[in-house]
Amino acid sequence: GNRRETRLLGILSFVHSTVWKVLFGKVADSLEKGTEHEDEYMISEKELLVNRFISIPKDMGAFNCGAFVAGIVKGVLDNAGFPAVVTAHFVPMEGQQRPRTTILIKFAEEVSYTFFLL
């Protein structure tokens, strides 16, 4: 049967592979642990589908349509019992014209306490 994921790395792997495959037909390019904060993880995509075909008006500046995907990831994590703040960011890449999109996941304090300190 279906069981609820109770491990932090398990739920991150589920989002990186299974959820990403359902949404985009492939696993995400990378899943990395943040280097500055213990409770942060990043899912990066060289060309996130929602950013590839949408032109943002100049007056909207650095608006990132990846925010939509960040909302989906937040919904999955929150409903699996891993509340987090999830945001989308453009990250310039050496030698690439377009920046990659990074979905930054910062887990809530109660998740941090349960999974990082014990």
Backbone atoms as SQL, in Angstrom:
CREATE TABLE atoms (id INTEGER PRIMARY KEY, chain TEXT, resi INTEGER, resn TEXT, atom TEXT, x REAL, y REAL, z REAL);
INSERT INTO atoms VALUES
  (1, 'A', 1, 'GLY', 'N', 0.814, -1.200, 0.000),
  (2, 'A', 1, 'GLY', 'CA', 0.000, 0.000, 0.000),
  (3, 'A', 1, 'GLY', 'C', 0.845, 1.246, 0.000),
  (4, 'A', 2, 'ASN', 'N', 0.157, 2.366, -0.044),
  (5, 'A', 2, 'ASN', 'CA', 0.848, 3.655, 0.002),
  (6, 'A', 2, 'ASN', 'C', 1.115, 4.030, 1.441),
  (7, 'A', 3, 'ARG', 'N', 2.360, 4.355, 1.735),
  (8, 'A', 3, 'ARG', 'CA', 2.674, 4.790, 3.084),
  (9, 'A', 3, 'ARG', 'C', 3.210, 6.211, 3.020),
  (10, 'A', 4, 'ARG', 'N', 2.975, 6.931, 4.100),
  (11, 'A', 4, 'ARG', 'CA', 3.418, 8.318, 4.155),
  (12, 'A', 4, 'ARG', 'C', 4.911, 8.357, 4.435),
  (13, 'A', 5, 'GLU', 'N', 5.617, 9.216, 3.716),
  (14, 'A', 5, 'GLU', 'CA', 7.063, 9.362, 3.907),
  (15, 'A', 5, 'GLU', 'C', 7.331, 10.081, 5.221),
  (16, 'A', 6, 'THR', 'N', 8.203, 9.513, 6.039),
  (17, 'A', 6, 'THR', 'CA', 8.517, 10.126, 7.330),
  (18, 'A', 6, 'THR', 'C', 9.980, 10.552, 7.424),
  (19, 'A', 7, 'ARG', 'N', 10.751, 10.328, 6.371),
  (20, 'A', 7, 'ARG', 'CA', 12.164, 10.706, 6.379),
  (21, 'A', 7, 'ARG', 'C', 12.379, 11.928, 5.490),
  (22, 'A', 8, 'LEU', 'N', 13.180, 12.847, 5.970),
  (23, 'A', 8, 'LEU', 'CA', 13.451, 14.076, 5.236),
  (24, 'A', 8, 'LEU', 'C', 14.046, 13.795, 3.855),
  (25, 'A', 9, 'LEU', 'N', 15.090, 12.983, 3.800),
  (26, 'A', 9, 'LEU', 'CA', 15.703, 12.692, 2.499),
  (27, 'A', 9, 'LEU', 'C', 14.757, 11.908, 1.603),
  (28, 'A', 10, 'GLY', 'N', 13.885, 11.111, 2.203),
  (29, 'A', 10, 'GLY', 'CA', 12.895, 10.372, 1.429),
  (30, 'A', 10, 'GLY', 'C', 11.916, 11.291, 0.730),
  (31, 'A', 11, 'ILE', 'N', 11.413, 12.306, 1.448),
  (32, 'A', 11, 'ILE', 'CA', 10.438, 13.222, 0.840),
  (33, 'A', 11, 'ILE', 'C', 11.123, 14.113, -0.201),
  (34, 'A', 12, 'LEU', 'N', 12.369, 14.517, 0.057),
  (35, 'A', 12, 'LEU', 'CA', 13.100, 15.320, -0.933),
  (36, 'A', 12, 'LEU', 'C', 13.353, 14.516, -2.204),
  (37, 'A', 13, 'SER', 'N', 13.714, 13.264, -2.044),
  (38, 'A', 13, 'SER', 'CA', 13.931, 12.387, -3.191),
  (39, 'A', 13, 'SER', 'C', 12.630, 12.182, -3.968),
  (40, 'A', 14, 'PHE', 'N', 11.518, 12.048, -3.245),
  (41, 'A', 14, 'PHE', 'CA', 10.202, 11.899, -3.871),
  (42, 'A', 14, 'PHE', 'C', 9.884, 13.122, -4.738),
  (43, 'A', 15, 'VAL', 'N', 10.133, 14.326, -4.212),
  (44, 'A', 15, 'VAL', 'CA', 9.870, 15.552, -4.976),
  (45, 'A', 15, 'VAL', 'C', 10.809, 15.629, -6.181),
  (46, 'A', 16, 'HIS', 'N', 12.098, 15.393, -5.961),
  (47, 'A', 16, 'HIS', 'CA', 13.128, 15.491, -7.001),
  (48, 'A', 16, 'HIS', 'C', 12.883, 14.516, -8.152),
  (49, 'A', 17, 'SER', 'N', 12.372, 13.327, -7.826),
  (50, 'A', 17, 'SER', 'CA', 12.196, 12.318, -8.874),
  (51, 'A', 17, 'SER', 'C', 10.733, 12.140, -9.265),
  (52, 'A', 18, 'THR', 'N', 9.924, 11.601, -8.393),
  (53, 'A', 18, 'THR', 'CA', 8.540, 11.248, -8.734),
  (54, 'A', 18, 'THR', 'C', 7.689, 12.463, -9.103),
  (55, 'A', 19, 'VAL', 'N', 7.659, 13.474, -8.241),
  (56, 'A', 19, 'VAL', 'CA', 6.832, 14.662, -8.514),
  (57, 'A', 19, 'VAL', 'C', 7.322, 15.352, -9.784),
  (58, 'A', 20, 'TRP', 'N', 8.633, 15.500, -9.909),
  (59, 'A', 20, 'TRP', 'CA', 9.204, 16.169, -11.090),
  (60, 'A', 20, 'TRP', 'C', 8.852, 15.411, -12.365),
  (61, 'A', 21, 'LYS', 'N', 8.910, 14.079, -12.321),
  (62, 'A', 21, 'LYS', 'CA', 8.566, 13.268, -13.500),
  (63, 'A', 21, 'LYS', 'C', 7.114, 13.469, -13.902),
  (64, 'A', 22, 'VAL', 'N', 6.226, 13.524, -12.918),
  (65, 'A', 22, 'VAL', 'CA', 4.803, 13.742, -13.212),
  (66, 'A', 22, 'VAL', 'C', 4.605, 15.121, -13.848),
  (67, 'A', 23, 'LEU', 'N', 5.290, 16.129, -13.319),
  (68, 'A', 23, 'LEU', 'CA', 5.122, 17.496, -13.822),
  (69, 'A', 23, 'LEU', 'C', 5.835, 17.742, -15.148),
  (70, 'A', 24, 'PHE', 'N', 7.068, 17.231, -15.280),
  (71, 'A', 24, 'PHE', 'CA', 7.915, 17.623, -16.407),
  (72, 'A', 24, 'PHE', 'C', 8.429, 16.464, -17.256),
  (73, 'A', 25, 'GLY', 'N', 8.068, 15.231, -16.909),
  (74, 'A', 25, 'GLY', 'CA', 8.482, 14.084, -17.706),
  (75, 'A', 25, 'GLY', 'C', 9.921, 13.644, -17.490),
  (76, 'A', 26, 'LYS', 'N', 10.576, 14.171, -16.471),
  (77, 'A', 26, 'LYS', 'CA', 11.969, 13.818, -16.174),
  (78, 'A', 26, 'LYS', 'C', 12.268, 14.153, -14.721),
  (79, 'A', 27, 'VAL', 'N', 13.343, 13.582, -14.181),
  (80, 'A', 27, 'VAL', 'CA', 13.752, 13.968, -12.826),
  (81, 'A', 27, 'VAL', 'C', 14.414, 15.343, -12.900),
  (82, 'A', 28, 'ALA', 'N', 14.452, 16.052, -11.783),
  (83, 'A', 28, 'ALA', 'CA', 15.102, 17.368, -11.742),
  (84, 'A', 28, 'ALA', 'C', 16.598, 17.209, -11.987),
  (85, 'A', 29, 'ASP', 'N', 17.219, 18.266, -12.500),
  (86, 'A', 29, 'ASP', 'CA', 18.650, 18.215, -12.804),
  (87, 'A', 29, 'ASP', 'C', 19.489, 17.942, -11.561),
  (88, 'A', 30, 'SER', 'N', 19.130, 18.548, -10.423),
  (89, 'A', 30, 'SER', 'CA', 19.927, 18.300, -9.217),
  (90, 'A', 30, 'SER', 'C', 19.134, 18.557, -7.946),
  (91, 'A', 31, 'LEU', 'N', 19.545, 17.878, -6.895),
  (92, 'A', 31, 'LEU', 'CA', 19.043, 18.087, -5.534),
  (93, 'A', 31, 'LEU', 'C', 20.283, 18.237, -4.671),
  (94, 'A', 32, 'GLU', 'N', 20.409, 19.391, -4.016),
  (95, 'A', 32, 'GLU', 'CA', 21.602, 19.659, -3.214),
  (96, 'A', 32, 'GLU', 'C', 21.219, 20.183, -1.844),
  (97, 'A', 33, 'LYS', 'N', 22.080, 19.917, -0.883),
  (98, 'A', 33, 'LYS', 'CA', 21.910, 20.470, 0.456),
  (99, 'A', 33, 'LYS', 'C', 22.547, 21.846, 0.451),
  (100, 'A', 34, 'GLY', 'N', 21.893, 22.812, 1.102),
  (101, 'A', 34, 'GLY', 'CA', 22.468, 24.148, 1.207),
  (102, 'A', 34, 'GLY', 'C', 23.775, 24.106, 1.978),
  (103, 'A', 35, 'THR', 'N', 24.692, 24.991, 1.642),
  (104, 'A', 35, 'THR', 'CA', 25.990, 25.005, 2.320),
  (105, 'A', 35, 'THR', 'C', 26.003, 25.976, 3.495),
  (106, 'A', 36, 'GLU', 'N', 25.079, 26.934, 3.495),
  (107, 'A', 36, 'GLU', 'CA', 25.083, 27.949, 4.552),
  (108, 'A', 36, 'GLU', 'C', 24.167, 27.601, 5.714),
  (109, 'A', 37, 'HIS', 'N', 23.087, 26.887, 5.452),
  (110, 'A', 37, 'HIS', 'CA', 22.119, 26.576, 6.501),
  (111, 'A', 37, 'HIS', 'C', 21.785, 25.092, 6.487),
  (112, 'A', 38, 'GLU', 'N', 21.744, 24.508, 7.656),
  (113, 'A', 38, 'GLU', 'CA', 21.487, 23.077, 7.833),
  (114, 'A', 38, 'GLU', 'C', 20.101, 22.670, 7.315),
  (115, 'A', 39, 'ASP', 'N', 19.140, 23.601, 7.369),
  (116, 'A', 39, 'ASP', 'CA', 17.745, 23.275, 7.055),
  (117, 'A', 39, 'ASP', 'C', 17.336, 23.652, 5.635),
  (118, 'A', 40, 'GLU', 'N', 18.289, 23.905, 4.747),
  (119, 'A', 40, 'GLU', 'CA', 17.971, 24.319, 3.383),
  (120, 'A', 40, 'GLU', 'C', 18.433, 23.295, 2.351),
  (121, 'A', 41, 'TYR', 'N', 17.578, 23.101, 1.362),
  (122, 'A', 41, 'TYR', 'CA', 17.885, 22.218, 0.236),
  (123, 'A', 41, 'TYR', 'C', 17.502, 22.944, -1.038),
  (124, 'A', 42, 'MET', 'N', 18.126, 22.561, -2.158),
  (125, 'A', 42, 'MET', 'CA', 17.863, 23.207, -3.435),
  (126, 'A', 42, 'MET', 'C', 17.619, 22.165, -4.515),
  (127, 'A', 43, 'ILE', 'N', 16.567, 22.389, -5.271),
  (128, 'A', 43, 'ILE', 'CA', 16.316, 21.590, -6.465),
  (129, 'A', 43, 'ILE', 'C', 16.554, 22.535, -7.634),
  (130, 'A', 44, 'SER', 'N', 17.483, 22.174, -8.511),
  (131, 'A', 44, 'SER', 'CA', 17.833, 23.061, -9.621),
  (132, 'A', 44, 'SER', 'C', 17.487, 22.428, -10.958),
  (133, 'A', 45, 'GLU', 'N', 17.123, 23.293, -11.875),
  (134, 'A', 45, 'GLU', 'CA', 16.734, 22.880, -13.217),
  (135, 'A', 45, 'GLU', 'C', 17.373, 23.861, -14.193),
  (136, 'A', 46, 'LYS', 'N', 18.130, 23.326, -15.151),
  (137, 'A', 46, 'LYS', 'CA', 18.819, 24.181, -16.122),
  (138, 'A', 46, 'LYS', 'C', 17.816, 25.020, -16.916),
  (139, 'A', 47, 'GLU', 'N', 16.756, 24.378, -17.387),
  (140, 'A', 47, 'GLU', 'CA', 15.711, 25.106, -18.116),
  (141, 'A', 47, 'GLU', 'C', 14.351, 24.644, -17.630),
  (142, 'A', 48, 'LEU', 'N', 13.849, 25.286, -16.602),
  (143, 'A', 48, 'LEU', 'CA', 12.544, 24.926, -16.051),
  (144, 'A', 48, 'LEU', 'C', 11.467, 25.243, -17.083),
  (145, 'A', 49, 'LEU', 'N', 10.636, 24.265, -17.371),
  (146, 'A', 49, 'LEU', 'CA', 9.634, 24.376, -18.430),
  (147, 'A', 49, 'LEU', 'C', 8.803, 25.656, -18.331),
  (148, 'A', 50, 'VAL', 'N', 8.360, 26.022, -17.125),
  (149, 'A', 50, 'VAL', 'CA', 7.494, 27.202, -16.997),
  (150, 'A', 50, 'VAL', 'C', 8.244, 28.503, -17.276),
  (151, 'A', 51, 'ASN', 'N', 9.562, 28.485, -17.264),
  (152, 'A', 51, 'ASN', 'CA', 10.337, 29.688, -17.598),
  (153, 'A', 51, 'ASN', 'C', 10.785, 29.705, -19.056),
  (154, 'A', 52, 'ARG', 'N', 10.730, 28.573, -19.719),
  (155, 'A', 52, 'ARG', 'CA', 11.279, 28.470, -21.068),
  (156, 'A', 52, 'ARG', 'C', 10.438, 29.195, -22.115),
  (157, 'A', 53, 'PHE', 'N', 9.125, 29.138, -22.005),
  (158, 'A', 53, 'PHE', 'CA', 8.260, 29.648, -23.075),
  (159, 'A', 53, 'PHE', 'C', 7.454, 30.882, -22.685),
  (160, 'A', 54, 'ILE', 'N', 7.799, 31.508, -21.573),
  (161, 'A', 54, 'ILE', 'CA', 7.044, 32.678, -21.124),
  (162, 'A', 54, 'ILE', 'C', 7.949, 33.894, -21.149),
  (163, 'A', 55, 'SER', 'N', 7.491, 34.950, -21.822),
  (164, 'A', 55, 'SER', 'CA', 8.240, 36.207, -21.845),
  (165, 'A', 55, 'SER', 'C', 7.676, 37.119, -20.766),
  (166, 'A', 56, 'ILE', 'N', 8.542, 37.569, -19.883),
  (167, 'A', 56, 'ILE', 'CA', 8.130, 38.443, -18.786),
  (168, 'A', 56, 'ILE', 'C', 8.245, 39.889, -19.256),
  (169, 'A', 57, 'PRO', 'N', 7.180, 40.706, -19.076),
  (170, 'A', 57, 'PRO', 'CA', 7.272, 42.124, -19.440),
  (171, 'A', 57, 'PRO', 'C', 8.410, 42.805, -18.673),
  (172, 'A', 58, 'LYS', 'N', 9.076, 43.754, -19.320),
  (173, 'A', 58, 'LYS', 'CA', 10.222, 44.436, -18.708),
  (174, 'A', 58, 'LYS', 'C', 9.870, 45.049, -17.353),
  (175, 'A', 59, 'ASP', 'N', 8.650, 45.568, -17.207),
  (176, 'A', 59, 'ASP', 'CA', 8.284, 46.228, -15.948),
  (177, 'A', 59, 'ASP', 'C', 8.121, 45.244, -14.788),
  (178, 'A', 60, 'MET', 'N', 8.123, 43.952, -15.078),
  (179, 'A', 60, 'MET', 'CA', 8.012, 42.953, -14.009),
  (180, 'A', 60, 'MET', 'C', 9.385, 42.463, -13.568),
  (181, 'A', 61, 'GLY', 'N', 10.435, 43.022, -14.174),
  (182, 'A', 61, 'GLY', 'CA', 11.799, 42.762, -13.735),
  (183, 'A', 61, 'GLY', 'C', 12.181, 41.299, -13.690),
  (184, 'A', 62, 'ALA', 'N', 12.606, 40.853, -12.516),
  (185, 'A', 62, 'ALA', 'CA', 13.139, 39.497, -12.358),
  (186, 'A', 62, 'ALA', 'C', 12.068, 38.503, -11.923),
  (187, 'A', 63, 'PHE', 'N', 10.806, 38.759, -12.265),
  (188, 'A', 63, 'PHE', 'CA', 9.744, 37.816, -11.898),
  (189, 'A', 63, 'PHE', 'C', 10.104, 36.423, -12.414),
  (190, 'A', 64, 'ASN', 'N', 9.923, 35.435, -11.574),
  (191, 'A', 64, 'ASN', 'CA', 10.289, 34.060, -11.923),
  (192, 'A', 64, 'ASN', 'C', 9.030, 33.198, -11.926),
  (193, 'A', 65, 'CYS', 'N', 8.650, 32.702, -13.093),
  (194, 'A', 65, 'CYS', 'CA', 7.467, 31.835, -13.192),
  (195, 'A', 65, 'CYS', 'C', 7.673, 30.525, -12.435),
  (196, 'A', 66, 'GLY', 'N', 8.903, 30.243, -12.049),
  (197, 'A', 66, 'GLY', 'CA', 9.194, 29.082, -11.216),
  (198, 'A', 66, 'GLY', 'C', 8.503, 29.167, -9.864),
  (199, 'A', 67, 'ALA', 'N', 8.007, 30.354, -9.508),
  (200, 'A', 67, 'ALA', 'CA', 7.251, 30.507, -8.255),
  (201, 'A', 67, 'ALA', 'C', 6.042, 29.570, -8.259),
  (202, 'A', 68, 'PHE', 'N', 5.476, 29.322, -9.428),
  (203, 'A', 68, 'PHE', 'CA', 4.355, 28.385, -9.546),
  (204, 'A', 68, 'PHE', 'C', 4.792, 26.985, -9.118),
  (205, 'A', 69, 'VAL', 'N', 5.965, 26.560, -9.593),
  (206, 'A', 69, 'VAL', 'CA', 6.504, 25.242, -9.239),
  (207, 'A', 69, 'VAL', 'C', 6.862, 25.208, -7.751),
  (208, 'A', 70, 'ALA', 'N', 7.409, 26.313, -7.238),
  (209, 'A', 70, 'ALA', 'CA', 7.727, 26.395, -5.809),
  (210, 'A', 70, 'ALA', 'C', 6.461, 26.177, -4.979),
  (211, 'A', 71, 'GLY', 'N', 5.337, 26.721, -5.437),
  (212, 'A', 71, 'GLY', 'CA', 4.066, 26.529, -4.742),
  (213, 'A', 71, 'GLY', 'C', 3.618, 25.077, -4.744),
  (214, 'A', 72, 'ILE', 'N', 3.836, 24.391, -5.857),
  (215, 'A', 72, 'ILE', 'CA', 3.492, 22.962, -5.929),
  (216, 'A', 72, 'ILE', 'C', 4.363, 22.171, -4.956),
  (217, 'A', 73, 'VAL', 'N', 5.674, 22.456, -4.950),
  (218, 'A', 73, 'VAL', 'CA', 6.597, 21.762, -4.043),
  (219, 'A', 73, 'VAL', 'C', 6.193, 22.025, -2.594),
  (220, 'A', 74, 'LYS', 'N', 5.854, 23.268, -2.275),
  (221, 'A', 74, 'LYS', 'CA', 5.416, 23.606, -0.915),
  (222, 'A', 74, 'LYS', 'C', 4.176, 22.810, -0.541),
  (223, 'A', 75, 'GLY', 'N', 3.226, 22.699, -1.450),
  (224, 'A', 75, 'GLY', 'CA', 2.009, 21.935, -1.189),
  (225, 'A', 75, 'GLY', 'C', 2.299, 20.475, -0.899),
  (226, 'A', 76, 'VAL', 'N', 3.196, 19.882, -1.673),
  (227, 'A', 76, 'VAL', 'CA', 3.572, 18.474, -1.455),
  (228, 'A', 76, 'VAL', 'C', 4.224, 18.315, -0.087),
  (229, 'A', 77, 'LEU', 'N', 5.207, 19.177, 0.215),
  (230, 'A', 77, 'LEU', 'CA', 5.935, 19.072, 1.485),
  (231, 'A', 77, 'LEU', 'C', 5.024, 19.326, 2.682),
  (232, 'A', 78, 'ASP', 'N', 4.230, 20.400, 2.615),
  (233, 'A', 78, 'ASP', 'CA', 3.329, 20.729, 3.733),
  (234, 'A', 78, 'ASP', 'C', 2.367, 19.586, 4.017),
  (235, 'A', 79, 'ASN', 'N', 1.789, 19.036, 2.960),
  (236, 'A', 79, 'ASN', 'CA', 0.791, 17.979, 3.144),
  (237, 'A', 79, 'ASN', 'C', 1.400, 16.639, 3.530),
  (238, 'A', 80, 'ALA', 'N', 2.707, 16.493, 3.352),
  (239, 'A', 80, 'ALA', 'CA', 3.394, 15.275, 3.793),
  (240, 'A', 80, 'ALA', 'C', 3.917, 15.432, 5.220),
  (241, 'A', 81, 'GLY', 'N', 3.658, 16.603, 5.826),
  (242, 'A', 81, 'GLY', 'CA', 4.093, 16.827, 7.203),
  (243, 'A', 81, 'GLY', 'C', 5.483, 17.421, 7.329),
  (244, 'A', 82, 'PHE', 'N', 5.979, 18.053, 6.252),
  (245, 'A', 82, 'PHE', 'CA', 7.297, 18.692, 6.259),
  (246, 'A', 82, 'PHE', 'C', 7.133, 20.166, 5.875),
  (247, 'A', 83, 'PRO', 'N', 6.523, 20.987, 6.746),
  (248, 'A', 83, 'PRO', 'CA', 6.275, 22.384, 6.381),
  (249, 'A', 83, 'PRO', 'C', 7.573, 23.120, 6.040),
  (250, 'A', 84, 'ALA', 'N', 7.496, 23.948, 5.007),
  (251, 'A', 84, 'ALA', 'CA', 8.690, 24.653, 4.531),
  (252, 'A', 84, 'ALA', 'C', 8.291, 25.940, 3.825),
  (253, 'A', 85, 'VAL', 'N', 9.232, 26.864, 3.764),
  (254, 'A', 85, 'VAL', 'CA', 9.110, 28.033, 2.900),
  (255, 'A', 85, 'VAL', 'C', 9.838, 27.646, 1.620),
  (256, 'A', 86, 'VAL', 'N', 9.159, 27.770, 0.478),
  (257, 'A', 86, 'VAL', 'CA', 9.742, 27.337, -0.798),
  (258, 'A', 86, 'VAL', 'C', 9.686, 28.511, -1.774),
  (259, 'A', 87, 'THR', 'N', 10.837, 28.879, -2.324),
  (260, 'A', 87, 'THR', 'CA', 10.925, 30.025, -3.221),
  (261, 'A', 87, 'THR', 'C', 11.700, 29.650, -4.483),
  (262, 'A', 88, 'ALA', 'N', 11.490, 30.429, -5.544),
  (263, 'A', 88, 'ALA', 'CA', 12.173, 30.185, -6.821),
  (264, 'A', 88, 'ALA', 'C', 13.151, 31.318, -7.095),
  (265, 'A', 89, 'HIS', 'N', 14.338, 30.961, -7.588),
  (266, 'A', 89, 'HIS', 'CA', 15.383, 31.953, -7.844),
  (267, 'A', 89, 'HIS', 'C', 16.084, 31.657, -9.161),
  (268, 'A', 90, 'PHE', 'N', 16.460, 32.733, -9.873),
  (269, 'A', 90, 'PHE', 'CA', 17.319, 32.586, -11.046),
  (270, 'A', 90, 'PHE', 'C', 18.766, 32.583, -10.567),
  (271, 'A', 91, 'VAL', 'N', 19.568, 31.673, -11.086),
  (272, 'A', 91, 'VAL', 'CA', 20.988, 31.598, -10.729),
  (273, 'A', 91, 'VAL', 'C', 21.801, 31.637, -12.022),
  (274, 'A', 92, 'PRO', 'N', 22.587, 32.707, -12.233),
  (275, 'A', 92, 'PRO', 'CA', 23.403, 32.788, -13.448),
  (276, 'A', 92, 'PRO', 'C', 24.370, 31.610, -13.530),
  (277, 'A', 93, 'MET', 'N', 24.587, 31.133, -14.754),
  (278, 'A', 93, 'MET', 'CA', 25.507, 30.010, -14.965),
  (279, 'A', 93, 'MET', 'C', 26.600, 30.443, -15.927),
  (280, 'A', 94, 'GLU', 'N', 27.825, 30.133, -15.558),
  (281, 'A', 94, 'GLU', 'CA', 28.995, 30.452, -16.391),
  (282, 'A', 94, 'GLU', 'C', 28.819, 29.869, -17.799),
  (283, 'A', 95, 'GLY', 'N', 28.973, 30.717, -18.805),
  (284, 'A', 95, 'GLY', 'CA', 28.926, 30.250, -20.185),
  (285, 'A', 95, 'GLY', 'C', 27.529, 29.966, -20.719),
  (286, 'A', 96, 'GLN', 'N', 26.503, 30.260, -19.952),
  (287, 'A', 96, 'GLN', 'CA', 25.122, 30.030, -20.399),
  (288, 'A', 96, 'GLN', 'C', 24.410, 31.371, -20.544),
  (289, 'A', 97, 'GLN', 'N', 23.629, 31.499, -21.607),
  (290, 'A', 97, 'GLN', 'CA', 22.899, 32.740, -21.831),
  (291, 'A', 97, 'GLN', 'C', 21.776, 32.906, -20.804),
  (292, 'A', 98, 'ARG', 'N', 21.089, 31.804, -20.504),
  (293, 'A', 98, 'ARG', 'CA', 19.952, 31.866, -19.586),
  (294, 'A', 98, 'ARG', 'C', 20.357, 31.308, -18.217),
  (295, 'A', 99, 'PRO', 'N', 19.843, 31.919, -17.144),
  (296, 'A', 99, 'PRO', 'CA', 20.157, 31.395, -15.811),
  (297, 'A', 99, 'PRO', 'C', 19.375, 30.116, -15.541),
  (298, 'A', 100, 'ARG', 'N', 19.876, 29.296, -14.633),
  (299, 'A', 100, 'ARG', 'CA', 19.103, 28.126, -14.210),
  (300, 'A', 100, 'ARG', 'C', 18.104, 28.592, -13.150),
  (301, 'A', 101, 'THR', 'N', 17.112, 27.762, -12.882),
  (302, 'A', 101, 'THR', 'CA', 16.139, 28.062, -11.835),
  (303, 'A', 101, 'THR', 'C', 16.408, 27.135, -10.662),
  (304, 'A', 102, 'THR', 'N', 16.509, 27.722, -9.485),
  (305, 'A', 102, 'THR', 'CA', 16.697, 26.940, -8.271),
  (306, 'A', 102, 'THR', 'C', 15.487, 27.120, -7.374),
  (307, 'A', 103, 'ILE', 'N', 14.912, 25.999, -6.959),
  (308, 'A', 103, 'ILE', 'CA', 13.811, 26.003, -6.000),
  (309, 'A', 103, 'ILE', 'C', 14.463, 25.812, -4.630),
  (310, 'A', 104, 'LEU', 'N', 14.399, 26.852, -3.799),
  (311, 'A', 104, 'LEU', 'CA', 15.025, 26.820, -2.477),
  (312, 'A', 104, 'LEU', 'C', 13.991, 26.387, -1.440),
  (313, 'A', 105, 'ILE', 'N', 14.325, 25.339, -0.703),
  (314, 'A', 105, 'ILE', 'CA', 13.432, 24.780, 0.316),
  (315, 'A', 105, 'ILE', 'C', 14.057, 25.035, 1.676),
  (316, 'A', 106, 'LYS', 'N', 13.372, 25.819, 2.503),
  (317, 'A', 106, 'LYS', 'CA', 13.838, 26.074, 3.873),
  (318, 'A', 106, 'LYS', 'C', 12.792, 25.492, 4.814),
  (319, 'A', 107, 'PHE', 'N', 13.170, 24.419, 5.490),
  (320, 'A', 107, 'PHE', 'CA', 12.213, 23.720, 6.345),
  (321, 'A', 107, 'PHE', 'C', 11.883, 24.518, 7.595),
  (322, 'A', 108, 'ALA', 'N', 10.648, 24.357, 8.064),
  (323, 'A', 108, 'ALA', 'CA', 10.185, 25.034, 9.274),
  (324, 'A', 108, 'ALA', 'C', 10.973, 24.542, 10.482),
  (325, 'A', 109, 'GLU', 'N', 10.949, 25.350, 11.535),
  (326, 'A', 109, 'GLU', 'CA', 11.719, 25.041, 12.741),
  (327, 'A', 109, 'GLU', 'C', 11.392, 23.670, 13.319),
  (328, 'A', 110, 'GLU', 'N', 10.101, 23.306, 13.320),
  (329, 'A', 110, 'GLU', 'CA', 9.739, 22.004, 13.906),
  (330, 'A', 110, 'GLU', 'C', 10.312, 20.842, 13.096),
  (331, 'A', 111, 'VAL', 'N', 10.433, 21.015, 11.783),
  (332, 'A', 111, 'VAL', 'CA', 11.053, 19.983, 10.947),
  (333, 'A', 111, 'VAL', 'C', 12.544, 19.941, 11.258),
  (334, 'A', 112, 'SER', 'N', 13.147, 21.113, 11.348),
  (335, 'A', 112, 'SER', 'CA', 14.576, 21.199, 11.660),
  (336, 'A', 112, 'SER', 'C', 14.874, 20.528, 12.986),
  (337, 'A', 113, 'TYR', 'N', 14.072, 20.812, 13.989),
  (338, 'A', 113, 'TYR', 'CA', 14.308, 20.244, 15.317),
  (339, 'A', 113, 'TYR', 'C', 14.202, 18.723, 15.268),
  (340, 'A', 114, 'THR', 'N', 13.188, 18.235, 14.587),
  (341, 'A', 114, 'THR', 'CA', 12.954, 16.793, 14.530),
  (342, 'A', 114, 'THR', 'C', 14.034, 16.057, 13.749),
  (343, 'A', 115, 'PHE', 'N', 14.469, 16.624, 12.628),
  (344, 'A', 115, 'PHE', 'CA', 15.343, 15.879, 11.723),
  (345, 'A', 115, 'PHE', 'C', 16.817, 16.259, 11.775),
  (346, 'A', 116, 'PHE', 'N', 17.126, 17.456, 12.268),
  (347, 'A', 116, 'PHE', 'CA', 18.520, 17.879, 12.223),
  (348, 'A', 116, 'PHE', 'C', 19.207, 17.815, 13.577),
  (349, 'A', 117, 'LEU', 'N', 18.454, 17.934, 14.665),
  (350, 'A', 117, 'LEU', 'CA', 19.071, 18.009, 15.985),
  (351, 'A', 117, 'LEU', 'C', 19.046, 16.695, 16.736),
  (352, 'A', 118, 'LEU', 'N', 18.192, 15.769, 16.335),
  (353, 'A', 118, 'LEU', 'CA', 18.075, 14.509, 17.082),
  (354, 'A', 118, 'LEU', 'C', 18.952, 13.429, 16.496);
